[in-house]
Amino acid sequence: MTQHYAFKDSKATSSDSHHDYSSTNGELFRVECQYGTTLTKVKLIRVRSRDGNFRFDLQPTADISELLAKILETASDPDISSFTISNQPRGNEVKFSTLKNRNLKNLGLNHGDLVFVGYQTKSSSSTTTEAAIESQPTTNATKRPWELVTEDPVDTYWRGQSGMLPRERDAQFCKHGAKGMCDYCMPLEPYDAVYHKENNIKHLSYHAYLRKITPKPTSSASSSIPPLTPLSYKVKVPCPTGGHLPWPGGICTACQPSAITLASQPFRTVDHLEIASTDIIERFLQAWRSTGLQRFGWLIGHYEPYDKVPMGVKAVVEAIHEPPQEGELDGLTLGLPWEDEARIRDLARSASTPLTIVGYIFTDLNPTPEDRSKNVYKRHPGSFYLSSLEAIFAATIQKANPIASRSSPTGQFSSRLVTAVLTATEDGQVDVAAYQVSEQAVAMVEADMIEASIDPGIVRVKEEDRSQDSARYVPDVFYTYKNEYGLEVKKSAKPCFPVEYLMVNVTHGFPQNPSPVFQSTRFKIENRPGLEDQSVEGVMSALSNLGAPDIPESQFAKPGEFQKRKDLATYLSDWHLVAFLGSSQLLSPEDMKVLVATVSRPDLLVEMSALDQLIATDGWQTLMTFTRESAPARPSSSAPTGGASSHMDEDIPQEVFDQIAAEEAARVGSSARICPHCTFENDHSRPDCDVCGLPL
């Protein structure tokens, strides 16, 4: 009788019965006993390591430690705690020690899969040789790094959405009933190329890109390895092979980075920059209008879903915080790291809608010699949009502020920080331009491969350096472009290449119905010495003028006091005031959190009891005590009379007092803006004078 066997590396044993061990899913079967009928599925796992290629037969339910034990038999003098496994030759490495109690099935390893294993020898590692799989008794030790990540609320939102793009029934091609569906009306994936082309969307959103590269889950098990791989162009130290001295003592193909081809990034982590109110930009520009010196500020805001792009994300700017800086006519000097950053981040996090730093903004404005009311149009297709120095600075800031992501093996990927520039348009007006730099730019800056050049539109590639103190390996760098014949040409990026290859465009705009978190921008802005000086005395004087010491909790309020409470709430709802009070030591950290949460409430100006929690704090009561004792008395608004006035008052005609009172009333009740240069009264909201054209 003919015998049929489907064995791998084993000999068949004759039997009197006919057995067909073929499998529909391609997996192999092995006979457990000579005369029995017990059959068990076996997975063939291929392993590639520094010692060669190997094949191991394992049960689907086998623990990962069994695979490690078989690999140890083929390894030479290994350090067991350094073993890593990956589904790629480079990147996505995961330590065996983090996969404790995981079997092949729930790891997503199927029959015939190839995995890449790396390890260090005992001679090149200072760690102990005890197995890490049997260690780590705590709960978090069994979790992988990306499982411990807390993502931003906007990421959590999009992970819970399908992201599919609905389509209406096609009257021409749809032949089914009202509840049916076909290829012409079924929803599209959020990364559909035709949809993006029809709607002029150049880049995929971050979550649409994730949806595109994430493998579809199977019925048996879903892949447990995150789809994103952070770029790195640095030499691996020590070398995975351990066959030579670490860089710069030696280098090989296993530890050196591959050649780089610069390409447009297919996705962007932020699709739109929205500034909550035009007053935010106007207040930021006032310093430049007064001095002509450039300014820099950090954008304080939050992230929200953006419905104009499939699964899009927008950064909403609620305030601009200006750090210490020295402005110049053609640039500025900024100190990094920013020593007040931790306090500002903690303060912003306490808002009713938690805020964070979503980017930064700076001015690049120079008036034209012919017309001082217009600015030089310097950033355009013929010159540059973002200089090489600015791109390298953006890459440095983005590297320091990564996204917390469950889709990356390290738990971090890319960045959502946006670079905004206030620059001149073609007609000389001021506009905002927003950008990010690509992941390739961040990786090249991290590897110290590029630097700025004299030409702002050109990035220079550094020379390789093998000195011990400043070792730098620079692989081959290329970029592609279309020549005059429409053909795509690859060219070496050494010694330089255009900065546009590192940029990602971000759209920007203002909301049609503004609803900013902070209701006022009138308080003096920080770090503007000589121009706007903040003081505790000024705060107390303003609070006294608003009658703040006499405002009780809402349950004790008198009829008709709502407008008074609203005026106080509007004054307090100012980011610059909140940031100043946080540095003044007048309120405790706990009371400051109450203040920030109160003044950022959406119903602050409509709810009578909105200020109750703040008024009840000890810090507020102490501040009101200081206000009563220290604030100057308010002067009488009436003009002096002749009987009891001093001789100086008697010498001043009554017409002068009437004129002063009329001017004050006009300044309060009218929207006219008096030009400080020619004294012309402008009755519009433009920033420049109608007569002389100078800034108001």
C-alpha positions in Angstrom: 0.0 0.0 0.0 1.3 3.4 -0.9 2.3 5.5 2.1 1.8 9.3 2.2 3.8 11.5 4.6 4.3 15.2 4.9 7.2 15.2 7.3 10.1 17.7 7.6 13.5 16.4 8.5 12.1 13.1 9.8 11.8 9.5 8.5 8.4 7.9 8.0 7.5 4.7 9.8 5.6 2.1 7.8 2.0 1.4 8.7 -0.6 -0.9 7.3 -3.2 1.8 7.0 -3.3 4.7 4.6 -2.8 8.1 6.2 -3.1 11.4 4.2 -1.5 14.0 6.3 -1.9 16.9 3.9 -2.9 20.3 5.3 -5.1 23.0 3.8 -3.3 25.8 5.6 0.2 24.7 4.6 1.3 23.6 8.1 3.1 20.3 8.7 2.0 17.4 10.8 4.1 14.9 12.8 3.2 11.4 13.9 3.6 11.2 17.7 3.5 7.3 18.0 4.1 4.6 15.5 0.8 2.8 15.8 -1.4 5.6 17.1 -3.5 8.2 15.4 -2.5 11.2 17.6 -1.5 14.1 15.4 -0.3 17.5 16.5 0.3 20.7 14.5 3.9 21.9 14.4 5.1 25.4 13.3 8.3 25.8 11.5 10.0 29.0 12.6 13.0 30.3 10.7 15.6 32.2 12.6 18.4 34.3 11.3 21.1 35.4 13.7 24.8 36.2 13.7 25.5 32.5 13.8 23.5 31.7 10.5 20.1 30.6 9.4 18.2 27.9 11.5 14.8 26.2 11.4 13.0 25.1 14.6 9.9 23.0 14.9 7.7 24.2 17.7 4.1 23.7 18.9 1.7 26.7 18.3 1.2 27.0 22.1 4.9 26.8 22.8 6.2 29.5 25.1 8.7 32.0 23.7 11.2 30.7 26.2 11.3 27.4 24.3 12.3 29.3 21.1 15.0 31.1 23.1 16.3 27.7 24.4 16.7 26.4 20.9 18.4 29.6 19.8 20.8 29.3 22.7 21.9 25.9 21.4 23.2 27.5 18.2 24.7 30.7 19.8 28.3 31.1 20.8 29.1 32.5 24.2 25.9 34.6 24.3 24.7 37.0 27.0 21.2 35.7 27.6 19.8 39.0 28.8 20.7 40.8 25.6 18.7 38.6 23.2 16.3 40.6 20.9 13.8 39.5 18.3 12.4 41.4 15.3 10.4 40.9 12.1 12.8 43.1 10.2 16.6 42.9 9.6 17.0 46.4 11.3 14.6 48.1 13.6 11.6 46.9 15.7 13.9 44.9 18.1 12.1 43.6 21.2 13.9 42.0 24.0 12.9 38.4 24.9 12.7 39.5 28.5 9.7 41.6 27.7 7.8 38.7 26.1 7.6 36.6 29.3 4.7 34.0 29.3 3.8 34.8 25.6 3.4 31.9 23.2 3.9 31.8 19.4 0.2 32.0 18.7 -0.5 35.3 20.5 2.7 36.7 19.2 1.3 36.3 15.7 4.1 33.9 14.5 2.8 31.6 11.8 4.3 28.6 10.0 7.3 29.5 8.0 7.8 33.0 9.4 11.3 34.4 9.4 12.5 36.3 12.5 15.7 38.1 13.2 17.5 37.5 16.4 20.4 39.6 17.9 22.5 39.3 21.0 25.8 40.3 22.5 28.5 38.1 23.7 29.6 37.9 27.3 32.9 39.6 26.5 31.2 42.7 25.0 28.5 43.1 27.7 28.8 44.0 31.3 25.4 42.6 32.2 24.9 39.4 34.1 24.1 36.1 32.3 21.0 35.2 34.3 17.9 34.7 32.1 15.7 37.8 32.1 12.7 35.8 31.2 12.5 34.3 34.7 12.9 37.7 36.4 10.8 40.9 36.8 8.1 40.0 39.3 6.2 43.3 39.0 3.1 43.7 36.8 4.6 46.4 34.5 7.6 44.2 33.9 5.5 41.9 31.8 4.2 44.7 29.7 6.1 46.0 26.6 7.1 49.7 26.4 4.3 50.8 24.1 1.7 49.2 26.3 2.6 51.6 29.2 2.0 54.7 27.1 -0.8 57.3 27.9 -1.7 58.8 24.6 -3.2 62.3 23.9 -7.0 62.5 24.0 -7.2 63.2 20.3 -5.3 59.9 19.6 -7.6 58.0 21.9 -10.5 59.5 20.1 -9.3 58.5 16.6 -8.4 54.9 17.7 -12.0 54.5 18.7 -13.3 55.7 15.3 -13.6 53.7 12.1 -12.4 56.7 10.0 -14.2 55.4 6.9 -15.4 58.0 4.4 -19.1 57.7 3.6 -20.4 58.0 0.1 -23.8 58.7 -1.3 -25.7 56.3 -3.5 -24.6 56.7 -7.2 -27.7 57.3 -9.3 -26.0 56.0 -12.4 -24.2 52.8 -11.3 -26.0 51.7 -8.1 -28.6 49.1 -9.0 -29.4 47.7 -5.5 -32.1 48.6 -3.0 -32.0 51.4 -0.4 -30.4 49.3 2.2 -27.8 47.7 -0.2 -24.2 48.6 -0.9 -21.8 48.1 -3.8 -18.4 49.2 -5.0 -19.8 52.6 -6.1 -21.2 53.6 -2.8 -19.4 51.7 -0.1 -17.3 53.8 2.3 -13.7 54.6 1.4 -10.7 54.0 3.6 -9.3 57.2 5.2 -6.1 56.8 3.1 -7.8 56.5 -0.3 -5.5 58.1 -2.8 -8.3 59.1 -5.2 -10.2 60.9 -2.5 -7.1 62.8 -1.4 -6.3 63.9 -5.0 -9.9 65.1 -5.6 -9.9 67.2 -2.4 -6.3 68.5 -2.9 -5.0 66.9 0.3 -1.3 66.5 -0.1 -0.4 64.5 3.0 -2.1 61.7 4.8 -3.1 62.4 8.4 -1.2 60.6 11.1 -4.0 58.2 12.0 -4.9 57.6 8.3 -1.2 56.7 7.7 -1.3 54.3 10.8 -4.5 52.7 9.4 -2.7 52.2 6.1 0.5 50.5 7.4 -1.1 48.5 10.2 -1.7 44.8 9.1 -5.2 43.6 9.1 -6.0 41.4 12.0 -6.4 37.7 11.2 -8.8 35.1 12.7 -5.9 33.3 14.6 -4.0 36.2 16.0 -3.2 39.8 15.3 0.3 41.1 14.9 1.7 42.3 18.2 4.6 44.3 16.8 3.9 48.0 16.4 3.9 49.2 12.7 5.9 52.4 13.2 9.7 52.4 13.3 11.5 55.6 14.5 14.2 56.6 12.0 17.8 56.5 13.2 20.9 57.4 11.1 23.4 56.8 13.9 26.0 54.0 14.0 24.9 51.2 16.3 27.2 51.1 19.3 28.3 48.4 20.2 28.0 46.5 16.9 25.4 43.7 16.9 27.9 41.2 15.6 30.5 42.1 18.2 33.3 41.3 15.7 35.1 44.6 15.9 35.8 47.6 18.1 32.9 50.0 18.6 32.7 53.1 16.4 34.9 55.0 15.6 37.3 52.1 16.2 35.6 50.0 13.5 32.5 49.8 11.4 30.7 47.2 9.3 27.5 46.7 7.3 25.7 45.4 10.4 26.2 48.6 12.5 26.4 51.4 9.9 23.3 53.2 8.7 22.1 52.6 5.1 22.2 55.1 2.3 19.6 57.9 2.6 17.3 59.0 -0.2 15.4 62.2 0.7 11.7 62.0 -0.2 8.5 63.9 0.6 7.0 62.6 3.9 3.7 60.9 3.1 2.0 61.9 6.3 2.0 64.8 8.8 1.2 64.6 12.5 -0.7 68.0 12.5 -2.9 68.9 9.6 -4.0 72.4 10.6 -3.0 75.2 12.9 -5.9 77.1 14.3 -5.4 80.4 16.3 -8.4 80.8 18.6 -8.6 84.6 18.3 -7.0 87.3 16.2 -6.3 89.3 19.4 -3.6 86.7 20.3 -1.6 87.6 17.1 -2.3 91.3 17.5 -0.9 91.4 21.0 2.2 89.4 19.9 2.8 91.8 17.1 2.6 94.9 19.3 6.2 94.5 20.5 7.5 94.4 16.9 5.3 97.4 16.0 6.7 99.4 18.9 10.4 98.5 18.5 10.9 97.0 15.1 12.7 94.0 16.8 11.8 90.4 16.0 10.0 88.4 18.7 9.6 84.7 19.6 6.9 82.9 21.6 5.7 79.4 22.6 2.2 78.4 21.4 0.0 77.3 24.3 -3.0 75.2 23.2 -4.4 71.8 22.7 -5.1 69.2 19.9 -8.6 68.5 18.5 -10.0 66.3 15.6 -10.0 68.1 12.3 -12.9 67.3 10.0 -11.4 68.7 6.8 -8.9 65.9 6.5 -9.7 62.1 7.0 -8.8 61.3 10.7 -7.1 64.8 10.8 -5.7 66.6 13.9 -5.5 70.3 14.4 -3.5 72.3 16.9 -5.6 75.1 18.6 -3.6 78.0 19.9 -5.1 79.7 23.0 -2.1 81.9 24.1 1.5 82.8 23.2 4.0 82.8 26.0 7.2 84.8 25.4 10.4 83.5 27.0 13.4 85.7 27.8 15.0 86.8 24.6 17.0 89.5 22.9 15.4 90.8 19.7 17.3 92.3 16.8 16.2 93.9 13.5 17.1 90.8 11.5 16.9 88.0 14.1 16.8 87.2 17.8 18.8 85.4 20.5 17.0 82.7 22.5 18.2 80.7 25.5 17.6 77.0 25.5 16.8 75.0 27.5 14.0 77.2 28.7 14.3 77.3 32.5 10.7 78.3 33.2 9.3 75.5 30.9 8.3 73.0 33.6 6.3 75.6 35.6 4.5 76.8 32.4 3.7 73.3 31.3 2.3 72.4 34.8 0.2 75.6 34.8 -1.2 74.9 31.3 -2.0 71.3 32.3 -4.3 72.6 35.1 -6.7 74.4 32.7 -10.3 73.1 32.4 -9.3 71.9 28.9 -5.7 70.7 29.6 -3.3 72.7 27.5 0.3 72.1 26.4 3.0 73.6 24.2 1.8 72.9 20.6 4.6 74.8 18.8 6.3 78.1 18.6 6.0 81.3 16.5 8.4 84.0 15.5 8.4 87.2 13.4 10.4 87.9 10.3 9.2 91.3 9.3 11.1 94.3 7.8 9.3 97.4 6.6 10.0 98.5 3.0 12.1 101.7 2.6 9.6 103.2 0.2 6.5 102.6 2.3 6.9 101.9 6.0 3.4 100.6 6.2 4.3 97.6 4.1 6.8 94.8 4.7 9.5 93.2 2.5 8.2 90.0 0.7 11.2 87.7 1.4 9.7 84.2 1.7 8.5 83.1 -1.6 9.1 80.3 -4.2 12.1 82.1 -5.6 13.9 82.3 -2.3 12.9 80.1 0.6 10.0 79.4 3.0 11.9 78.1 5.9 15.7 78.7 6.2 18.1 75.9 6.8 18.9 77.2 10.3 15.2 77.4 11.1 14.7 73.9 9.8 17.5 72.5 12.0 16.1 74.4 15.0 12.7 72.9 14.3 14.2 69.4 14.1 15.9 69.9 17.5 12.7 71.1 19.1 10.6 68.3 17.6 13.1 65.7 18.7 12.7 66.9 22.3 8.9 66.8 22.2 7.9 63.4 20.7 4.3 61.9 20.5 3.4 59.3 23.0 2.3 56.4 20.7 1.2 52.9 21.2 2.1 52.2 17.6 5.9 52.5 18.1 8.2 50.0 19.8 9.8 52.7 21.9 6.4 54.2 22.9 7.4 57.5 21.1 7.2 58.6 17.5 7.7 61.9 15.6 6.3 65.1 17.1 3.3 67.4 16.8 5.2 70.7 17.4 4.4 73.3 14.7 6.7 76.0 13.5 4.7 79.2 12.7 6.2 82.3 11.0 4.7 85.8 10.9 6.1 87.1 7.6 5.1 89.4 4.8 2.8 88.5 1.9 3.2 89.5 -1.7 1.2 92.7 -1.1 3.2 93.6 2.0 0.7 92.6 4.6 1.4 90.3 7.6 0.3 86.6 7.5 1.0 83.4 9.3 2.9 80.4 7.6 3.0 77.0 9.4 5.4 74.1 8.9 6.9 71.0 10.3 10.1 69.2 9.4 10.1 65.5 8.4 11.3 62.5 10.3 14.3 62.4 8.0 15.3 65.9 9.1 15.0 65.0 12.8 17.1 61.8 12.3 19.8 63.7 10.4 20.0 66.4 13.0 20.2 63.7 15.7 23.1 62.1 13.9 24.8 65.4 13.5 24.9 65.1 9.7 23.7 68.5 8.5 24.3 72.1 9.2 23.0 75.5 8.0 24.7 77.3 5.1 25.1 80.9 4.1 22.3 80.5 1.5 19.1 80.2 3.7 17.5 77.8 1.2 20.4 75.3 1.2 21.3 72.7 3.8 24.9 71.5 3.9 25.9 67.9 4.6 28.8 67.7 7.1 32.0 65.8 6.4 32.7 62.5 8.1 34.7 62.7 11.3 36.5 59.7 12.9 38.1 61.5 15.8 37.3 59.9 19.2 35.7 63.0 20.8 33.4 64.1 17.9 33.0 60.9 15.8 30.5 61.3 13.0 29.6 58.8 10.3 27.8 60.3 7.2 26.3 57.7 4.8 25.6 58.4 1.2 22.7 60.9 0.8 20.6 61.3 -2.3 17.6 63.3 -3.5 15.4 63.0 -6.6 13.9 65.7 -8.8 12.4 66.0 -12.3 14.6 67.5 -14.9 13.6 69.7 -17.8 12.5 66.6 -19.8 10.1 65.4 -17.0 12.3 62.5 -16.0 13.0 61.7 -12.4 16.7 62.0 -11.7 18.6 61.0 -8.5 21.4 63.3 -7.4 23.9 63.2 -4.6 23.0 65.5 -1.7 26.7 66.1 -0.9 27.8 68.7 -0.2 24.4 70.4 -0.1 20.7 70.1 -1.0 17.5 72.3 -1.0 15.9 72.7 2.4 12.4 72.0 0.9 13.2 68.2 1.1 13.0 68.5 4.9 9.7 70.4 5.1 6.1 69.5 5.6 3.4 72.1 5.0 0.7 72.7 7.6 -2.4 74.8 6.8 -3.5 77.5 9.2 -6.5 79.8 9.9 -8.8 81.4 12.4 -12.2 80.1 13.5 -15.4 81.7 12.1 -17.0 81.7 15.5 -14.2 82.3 18.0 -14.5 80.7 21.5 -11.1 81.1 23.1 -10.3 79.5 26.4 -9.0 82.9 27.8 -11.3 85.9 27.4 -8.8 88.7 27.6 -5.3 89.6 26.3 -5.0 93.1 27.8 -2.6 92.3 30.7 1.0 93.2 30.2 3.0 90.4 28.5 6.0 88.8 30.2 9.7 89.4 29.3 9.1 92.8 27.6 11.3 94.9 29.8 10.9 98.7 29.3 8.0 98.1 27.0 5.5 96.3 29.2 6.4 95.8 32.9 4.4 93.5 35.1 4.0 94.3 38.8 2.0 93.1 41.7 1.0 96.7 42.5 -0.5 97.0 39.0 -2.6 93.8 39.6 -3.8 95.1 42.9 -4.7 98.4 41.5 -6.7 96.8 38.7 -8.5 94.5 41.2 -9.3 97.4 43.4 -10.8 99.4 40.4 -12.9 96.4 39.6 -14.2 96.1 43.2 -12.8 92.6 43.6 -12.5 92.8 47.4 -16.2 93.5 47.7 -17.3 90.6 45.5 -18.6 87.7 47.6 -19.6 84.1 46.6 -22.7 83.9 44.5 -25.0 82.9 47.3 -24.3 86.2 49.1 -24.4 88.3 46.0 -26.7 91.3 45.8 -29.1 91.9 42.9 -27.5 93.6 39.9 -23.9 92.5 40.6 -23.7 90.1 37.7 -22.0 92.6 35.4 -19.4 93.4 38.1 -18.6 89.7 38.5 -18.4 89.3 34.7 -15.9 92.2 34.4 -13.7 90.6 37.1 -13.9 87.2 35.4 -12.9 88.7 32.1 -9.9 90.5 33.7 -8.8 87.3 35.4 -9.2 85.1 32.3 -5.9 86.2 30.8 -3.0 83.8 30.3 -0.3 86.4 30.9 -2.0 87.4 34.2 -2.2 83.8 35.3 1.4 83.1 34.4 2.5 86.2 36.3 0.5 85.3 39.4 2.1 81.9 39.3 5.6 83.5 39.6 4.6 86.1 42.2 4.3 83.7 45.2 1.0 85.3 46.1 -1.0 82.1 45.6 0.0 78.6 46.6 0.4 75.9 43.9 -3.0 74.4 44.8 -4.7 77.8 44.6 -3.0 78.4 41.3 -4.5 75.2 39.9 -8.0 76.4 41.1 -7.4 79.8 39.5 -6.4 78.3 36.1 -9.3 75.9 36.1 -11.7 78.6 37.0 -10.7 81.3 34.5 -10.6 78.8 31.6 -14.1 77.5 32.1 -16.3 77.6 29.0 -19.2 79.1 31.0 -17.1 81.6 32.9 -19.0 84.7 31.6 -22.5 83.2 31.8 -22.5 81.3 35.1 -23.0 83.4 38.2 -21.2 80.9 40.4 -18.2 80.5 38.2 -15.9 82.3 40.5 -17.1 80.8 43.8 -14.4 78.1 44.0 -11.7 80.7 43.5 -13.2 83.2 45.9 -13.3 80.5 48.6 -9.6 79.7 48.5 -7.2 81.1 51.2 -4.9 82.5 48.6 -7.6 84.7 47.0 -8.7 86.0 50.4 -5.1 86.9 51.2 -4.7 88.6 47.9 -7.9 90.6 48.5 -6.5 91.7 52.0 -3.4 93.0 50.3 -5.5 94.7 47.7 -7.6 96.6 50.3 -4.5 97.7 52.2 -2.1 98.5 49.3 -4.2 99.6 46.4 -4.3 103.4 45.9 -7.5 105.3 46.4 -9.4 106.0 43.3 -9.5 109.7 42.4 -12.8 111.6 42.2 -14.1 111.9 38.6 -15.7 115.3 39.2 -13.9 118.6 38.3 -12.8 120.7 41.3 -15.0 123.5 42.4 -13.8 127.0 43.2 -14.7 127.3 46.9 -12.5 124.6 48.6 -9.9 124.1 45.9 -6.2 125.0 46.1 -4.7 128.0 44.5 -3.3 125.8 41.7 -6.8 124.6 40.9 -8.1 128.1 41.0 -5.6 129.1 38.3 -6.8 126.3 35.9 -9.8 127.4 33.9 -12.9 125.2 34.0 -12.7 124.7 30.3 -9.5 122.6 30.8 -11.2 120.2 33.1 -14.1 119.9 30.7 -11.8 119.2 27.9 -9.9 116.5 29.9 -13.2 114.9 30.9 -14.4 114.9 27.3 -11.2 113.3 26.0 -11.4 110.6 28.7 -15.0 109.9 27.9 -14.2 109.7 24.2 -11.3 107.3 24.8 -13.5 105.0 26.9 -16.7 105.1 24.7 -15.3 105.5 21.2 -13.4 103.1 19.0 -11.2 105.8 17.6 -7.4 105.2 17.6 -5.1 108.2 17.8 -1.9 107.9 15.9 1.1 108.6 18.2 3.1 110.0 15.2 0.7 112.4 13.5 -2.1 112.5 16.1 -4.7 111.6 13.5 -7.8 109.8 14.9 -8.4 106.6 13.0 -11.9 105.1 13.3 -11.0 101.7 11.9 -9.5 98.5 13.3 -6.4 98.4 11.0 -3.0 98.4 12.6 -1.6 101.3 10.5 -2.5 105.0 10.4 -4.6 106.2 7.4 -2.5 109.4 7.0 1.1 108.6 7.7 1.0 104.8 7.4 3.0 104.2 10.5 2.0 101.6 13.0 -0.6 102.7 15.6 
